[in-house]
Amino acid sequence: MYLEVLGNTYYQEYDDLVDASSEGTIFHKTWWLNIFKEYYGSSYDVKFYGFFENKKLTAGMPVPINKKFGFNFVYNPKFTVYLGSFFAESNAKTCTKVSHRKKINQMFGDILKDSGLLLRYSFHNNHIDLQPFIWSGFDLKVHFYTQVLKLPDINKVWQSLDGNKRNEINSALKQNYKITFGDFDELYTLYKNSMVKQSHSFVKKDLLETLFKECQKHNCCQIFTLFDENEAIASFFIVWDNKRAYCVVAGMDTEHRGAMSLLVWEVIKYTKEQLNLEEIDFAASSVPSIEHAYRGYGGDPKPIFVLRTSSTLGFVVLKSYDRFKNSIST
């Protein structure tokens, strides 16, 4: 058994394991995290670690590193909701499997500790045994919640929607709105305007466009834009892997609130009927209005577990990060 940094000859095997693992997501993929290497340049690097047993890759973990202000920072890049370790499926007894994963996670914890100041490193909610990372000296917090909507049957999903949400959708259906696909410029305009109106920060256009174009190459994204005649009034950007779809960004004209409800419903149907996926993850938001809007679709609230450094220096940097995070993450 051994652990090593993977070269690009192992990237396909690593990405295949991401697909096979219950903890693996699109955000773990080598190509996803390398998008940010291209965008940020020399200040950003990412290492993909692999754990081998009998020369077979059985676990992995990505570690993105940002070099700023003389420090190495480890934190999730923009739009990268989940990271963390992931494992091959095992038929071993529960006690054996848990012990084995703890051992590997302790090794991964030591790697994180040596990689830099850990500002925010989040795990998918399928990965709940994070005790070894606490043993490695990190603070573990439930940073915020996401809404995950199960899609067993589209009629059952419709019935699970909040009554007001169904009324909004039915009203919007009477307006003769038109939905188009792949219109990035309209998406970005609506997204930026929505964030400005709510006094929230927004990412630069070229970063989001780079992400969109790279996802197009991998056939794992779609932009939905709803028009009232020739005016774009709502837009929604999703990506997906072999397990579920994820919301990346959305934007709308606030004078047409029912339009966004209809658009999200169309995204839900697309996820189930066109992609044949069983879940859509609306991705995490600590903004009350956004959380409330997604709650109306009947999804289950899921915690997002976040590791952070617990050192004195780390505490000082974390305070600065929380206050000025936009200056080091965009």
N, C-alpha and C positions, 0 to 999 in steps of 0.2 A: 504494500500500500504506500502511495506517495502522493504529494501535492506539488503542483508546479504551475507556473505561468504558461498559458497556452500560446503557441505561435499560430500564425494564420492557417497552417496546414491542419490544425485541429478545429477550426472555426465551424465547419459543417457538422462535425460530430457533436460539438458543443451545442449548436443551434438545434440539432435533432433531439438532444437530451432535454433542452428547454421545452420542446413540443411534447415530449413524452412525460414530463414531470408535472405533477399537480400544482407545484409552486411556480412553474415557469410561465412567463408572460412575454408578449411582444417586446416589452421594455428590457428584458434580459438579453435579447438577441444581439449578436455582435454587430450587425449592420446598423441597428438602431443606435447603439451607443457610439459607434464610429461616425455617425452623422455629426455629432457635436465636436468631434476631433477636427473634422474638416471646417466647421464653422468658427470655432474658437481659436484654432491655430495652436501654437506651441504652448499656450497656457493650460491646455487641456490634454489629458491622457487617460486612457482606460486600460486596465489590465483584466484579463479573463483568466480566472484560476480554475483548475480542474483537479479533481481527486480521482485517482486511478486505483482500481483493484484488479489484479490479474491482467494488467495492461488494458483494462477497459474503463472508460470514463463513466463514473457512477454519481458524481456530484460536481457542481460548479457554482461559481459566484463571481459577478463582475464588480470591479472597484473603480469608479470614475474619480479622477484626481484633478483638481483645479489649482493652479499655482498663482496665488495672488498675495501681494503685500509681504512677500518673503515667507509665506507659509504654504504648506500643502493642505488643501481642504478636500474633504470627501463629502459629497452630497449629491442627491439626485439631480441630474440635469433637468432643464425645463421639460414639462409634459411627460416626464418619466415617473409615473405614479409609483411603480413597484420595482424594487431590486431584491437583494438578499440571496441567500443560498437556495439551491434547488437540488432535488435528488431523483435518482432513478427509482422506479417502483420496485418494491420488494415483497416477497411472500413470506419473509421471516416472521417469527412470533413478535407480537407487539413489543414486549420487553426487550427483545434483541434489537429490533429496529430502532427503538427510541434510544437505547444505549449507543448504538452505532452512529446515529445522527448527532447525538450530543458530542461524541468524540470528534466528528468532522467539524461541527460548528465551533468547537473550541479552537480548532486549528484556523478556521476562517476568522474567528474573533481576534486571534493574535495577528493575522494579516491586516485586518482593519486597523488595529491599534498601531501597527508600524507604518501605516500608509499616510497618516496625517491627522489633522484635527477633524473629527467626525461631526459635521454640523447637522445633517439630516439624511438618514439612510433608512428607507422604509421597506417593509416586507409585505408580500401579499398575505391576505388574511387566512389562506390555507396553511400558512407556516406559523404555528402558534407556540412551538417549544423553542423560545429564544433565551432560555436560562443560561446556556453557555456564554452568550454575549454579555450578560450581566456579570458572570464570573470573570470575564475579560476586562471588566471595569467600566462598561458603558451604562448610561442611563437608558431605560426603556420606557417609552410613553405611548399612550394611545393619543396620537396627534389630532386626528379628526376621523370622521366617518365617511364612508362612501355608500351610495345606494346601488345595490345589485339586483336587477330584475330578472327573475327566472322566466323562461319562455317555453313552458311545456306545451301549450296550445294557445293560439292567438285569441280564440274566443274567451278562454279563461282569463287571459291577460286583460282583455277589454273589460271583463266583469270586475277585475280587481282594481281598476282605476278608480280614483276618487270621483264622486258624482259630479262635482264642479268641473273636473278635468274632462269628463266625457261630454258635458254640456258645451264646453269651449270648443272641443273638437267637432261636435255636430254643427255648431254655429259656423265654424270656419269652413266646413265642407260646403256650405251654401254660398260661399263667396266667389266661387269659380277661380280660386287660386291655382297657379301653375307651379310645379316643382321641376327644377333642372338639376343636373349633376355636374360636379367638377369645376364649379366657378370659384376659383380661389380669390380673385380680386373682390368680388361681392362679399365673400365670407369675411375677408380681413377688414373691410370697411365697416361691416355691421358689428363685428367683434370689437374693433377698436372703439367705435362710437359707444357701444354698450358699456365698455370698461370705463371710458372717460366720464360718462353720465353718472356712473356709480362711484366715481373718485377712486378707482382701482388702477393699478399699474397694468400695462400691456406689453407684450413682447414685440420685438422688432419684426417687421414684415419679412425680411430676408431669412430670418431663422425659421419662421413658421412655413414659409414657402419651400425652403430647403427640405424641411421635414416632410411636407406634402409630396414633393417630387420624388424623394427617395422611397416613400411608402408606395407611390404609384408604380415604381419599378418592381416592387415586391407584391404588387396586386393585393394590397391589404388596407386600402383606405377608400373613403368616399366622402364627398362634400355634397350636401343636400341644400338647395337654396329655393325658397318659396317666394314667388312673385305675385304682386297685385298689379295686373296688367304689365307694365314695363318696369315697375319699381320693386327692387329686392327688399323684402321686409323681414326675412328671417333666414338664418343659415346655420348649418350644423355639420361638424367635421368629426368623423369617426375613423378609428383604425381597428384592426382585429387580428387575432391569432387563431389557432385551431380550437380554442376553448370558448372565447367570448369576444364581443365588441366593446370598445371603450370610447367614451366621449373625449375629444381633445379640446376643442373650443366651440363656442356657439355665440351668436349675436342676433339681436332683433331690434326692430323699430318698436319702441315701447307703446306706440299708439295702436299696435296690432297684436296684443298679447295672445289672443286665441290662435293666431297664426303659428306661433311657436309651439303651442300644444299640439296642433295638427301636424306640424313638421316632425316633432319628436315621435308622435304616433307612427308616422310613415317610416321613420328610422327604425323603430321597434319592429314593424312588420318586415322591413327589408332584412333586418338581422335574422329573423326567424325564417322567412320564406325564401329569401335569395341566398343567404349565407349558410342556412341550416345550422345556426348556432343556438345554444340553449340558454345563453345569458347575455345581458348587456350591462356593463359597469359604467355608471354615469360619472365615474371618477370623483376624486375627493374635492370637496369645497367646504371651507369654513365660513363662507359668506351666507348669512341666514336666508336671504331671499332666494339664492340659487338652490340651497339645500331644500328649502320649502317647496320650490317648484318641482324638483325631481321626486320628492316624497310622494307627490300626488299620483305618480305612475305605479305605485304599489310595490316598489322594490324593498328588499330587506336591508336595513342598516348594517354595515359591516365595519369593524374597526380597522384602522391602518396603524400598524405597530412601527414605531420610529425609534431608531437608536441615535443617541447623541453622546458626545464626549462628556466625561464627568470631572476632568481635571480643572484646576483653578484657572490656568491659562485658557483652557477651553471655555470655561464659564464666561470669562471676559469677552472672548471672541464671539461666543454665541449671542451675547447681548448686543454686540455690534452687528452681528449677522441678522438678527431679528429686526433690528432697526433699519439697517441699510442693505438688506439682502438683495434688493433689485440692482444694486451697483456691482455685485459680484456674481450675479446669476443670469444676466442678460447681455 
